[in-house]
Amino acid sequence: MALEVNDGNFDEVVVKSDKPVIVDFWAEWCGPCRMIAPIIEEISKEYSGKAVVTKCDVDNSPQVTAKYGIRNIPTVLFFKDGKIADKQVGAVPKNNFVNKLNALL
């Protein structure tokens, strides 16, 4: 299950993680976000213990959303060592996310 992150816990969960982290920036009203949601959940199960998979609701986390310049959703950021290592904007097939994540492992 992907972890929920927000303005309050983002740094603790994402930036300070010793594993690669995926952050799915999404919103309830976003159709493409709902399309990739099952993919993000699959990845969270498949990479359990190897990577941290999170979801950040842009409507509930305005500070994090602004800090990382999220203008289009879904946007998936890939973090390694507390820094953005890669990015994917829009709904894409699962292998796009997996390939980017594998490059960080």
The 8 nearest C-alpha neighbors of each residue, nearest first, counted from 0:
[[1, 40, 43, 2, 44, 52, 41, 53],
 [0, 2, 53, 52, 43, 40, 54, 3],
 [3, 1, 53, 54, 4, 0, 52, 51],
 [2, 4, 54, 53, 55, 1, 5, 56],
 [3, 5, 55, 9, 8, 54, 2, 53],
 [6, 4, 60, 7, 9, 8, 55, 3],
 [5, 7, 60, 63, 9, 8, 62, 4],
 [8, 6, 5, 9, 4, 10, 60, 11],
 [7, 9, 11, 5, 10, 4, 6, 12],
 [10, 8, 4, 12, 5, 11, 13, 6],
 [11, 9, 14, 13, 12, 8, 15, 7],
 [10, 12, 8, 15, 9, 13, 14, 16],
 [13, 11, 9, 10, 16, 8, 15, 14],
 [14, 12, 16, 10, 9, 15, 11, 20],
 [13, 15, 81, 10, 16, 11, 12, 82],
 [16, 14, 11, 13, 81, 10, 12, 17],
 [17, 15, 18, 13, 14, 12, 81, 80],
 [16, 18, 15, 80, 19, 79, 81, 14],
 [19, 17, 50, 16, 20, 51, 49, 79],
 [18, 20, 79, 50, 78, 51, 103, 104],
 [21, 19, 51, 78, 77, 50, 52, 13],
 [20, 22, 77, 52, 76, 53, 51, 78],
 [23, 21, 53, 76, 75, 54, 24, 52],
 [22, 24, 75, 54, 55, 25, 74, 53],
 [25, 23, 55, 74, 73, 56, 75, 54],
 [24, 26, 56, 73, 32, 72, 57, 23],
 [27, 25, 56, 29, 28, 57, 58, 32],
 [26, 28, 29, 25, 33, 56, 32, 30],
 [27, 29, 26, 30, 32, 33, 25, 31],
 [30, 28, 32, 26, 27, 31, 33, 25],
 [29, 31, 33, 32, 28, 34, 27, 26],
 [32, 30, 34, 33, 90, 29, 35, 73],
 [33, 31, 73, 29, 30, 34, 35, 25],
 [32, 34, 36, 30, 31, 35, 29, 27],
 [35, 33, 31, 32, 36, 30, 90, 37],
 [34, 36, 38, 32, 33, 37, 90, 39],
 [35, 37, 33, 39, 38, 34, 32, 40],
 [38, 36, 40, 39, 35, 41, 34, 33],
 [39, 37, 41, 35, 40, 36, 93, 42],
 [38, 40, 42, 36, 37, 41, 43, 35],
 [41, 39, 37, 43, 38, 42, 0, 1],
 [42, 40, 38, 44, 43, 39, 45, 37],
 [41, 43, 45, 39, 44, 40, 46, 38],
 [42, 44, 40, 52, 41, 46, 45, 1],
 [45, 43, 47, 41, 42, 46, 40, 0],
 [44, 46, 42, 43, 47, 41, 40, 49],
 [47, 45, 49, 43, 44, 50, 42, 48],
 [46, 48, 44, 49, 45, 43, 50, 51],
 [47, 49, 50, 46, 51, 18, 45, 44],
 [50, 48, 46, 47, 18, 51, 104, 19],
 [51, 49, 19, 18, 46, 20, 48, 47],
 [50, 52, 20, 19, 21, 53, 18, 43],
 [53, 51, 21, 1, 43, 20, 22, 2],
 [52, 54, 2, 1, 22, 3, 21, 23],
 [53, 55, 23, 3, 22, 24, 4, 2],
 [54, 56, 24, 4, 5, 23, 57, 3],
 [57, 55, 25, 26, 59, 58, 24, 60],
 [58, 56, 60, 59, 64, 26, 25, 55],
 [57, 59, 56, 60, 61, 26, 25, 64],
 [60, 58, 57, 56, 61, 5, 6, 55],
 [59, 61, 6, 57, 5, 62, 63, 58],
 [60, 62, 64, 63, 65, 57, 59, 58],
 [63, 61, 65, 64, 60, 6, 66, 5],
 [64, 62, 66, 65, 6, 61, 60, 67],
 [63, 65, 61, 69, 62, 67, 66, 57],
 [64, 66, 68, 62, 63, 67, 61, 69],
 [67, 65, 63, 64, 68, 62, 69, 61],
 [68, 66, 65, 64, 69, 63, 62, 76],
 [69, 67, 65, 66, 70, 64, 63, 71],
 [68, 70, 64, 67, 71, 65, 74, 72],
 [71, 69, 68, 72, 64, 65, 74, 67],
 [72, 70, 69, 73, 74, 88, 89, 24],
 [73, 71, 74, 25, 24, 89, 70, 32],
 [72, 74, 32, 25, 89, 24, 88, 71],
 [73, 75, 88, 72, 24, 87, 23, 89],
 [74, 76, 23, 87, 22, 86, 24, 88],
 [77, 75, 86, 22, 21, 85, 78, 74],
 [76, 78, 21, 85, 84, 20, 83, 86],
 [79, 77, 83, 20, 82, 84, 19, 81],
 [78, 80, 19, 81, 82, 84, 83, 20],
 [79, 81, 82, 17, 78, 16, 14, 19],
 [82, 80, 14, 79, 15, 78, 13, 16],
 [83, 81, 78, 79, 80, 84, 14, 77],
 [84, 82, 78, 77, 85, 79, 76, 81],
 [83, 85, 78, 77, 79, 82, 86, 76],
 [86, 84, 77, 83, 76, 99, 78, 87],
 [85, 87, 76, 75, 77, 88, 84, 74],
 [88, 86, 75, 74, 76, 89, 85, 96],
 [89, 87, 74, 73, 75, 86, 72, 90],
 [88, 90, 73, 74, 91, 72, 87, 31],
 [89, 91, 31, 35, 73, 34, 88, 92],
 [90, 92, 89, 95, 93, 35, 96, 88],
 [93, 91, 94, 95, 90, 96, 35, 38],
 [92, 94, 95, 96, 38, 97, 91, 35],
 [93, 95, 97, 96, 92, 98, 91, 99],
 [96, 94, 93, 98, 97, 92, 99, 91],
 [97, 95, 99, 94, 93, 98, 100, 92],
 [96, 98, 94, 100, 99, 95, 101, 93],
 [97, 99, 101, 95, 100, 96, 94, 102],
 [100, 98, 96, 102, 97, 101, 95, 103],
 [99, 101, 97, 103, 102, 98, 96, 104],
 [102, 100, 98, 104, 103, 99, 97, 96],
 [101, 103, 99, 100, 104, 98, 97, 85],
 [104, 102, 101, 100, 19, 79, 99, 84],
 [103, 101, 102, 100, 19, 49, 50, 18]]
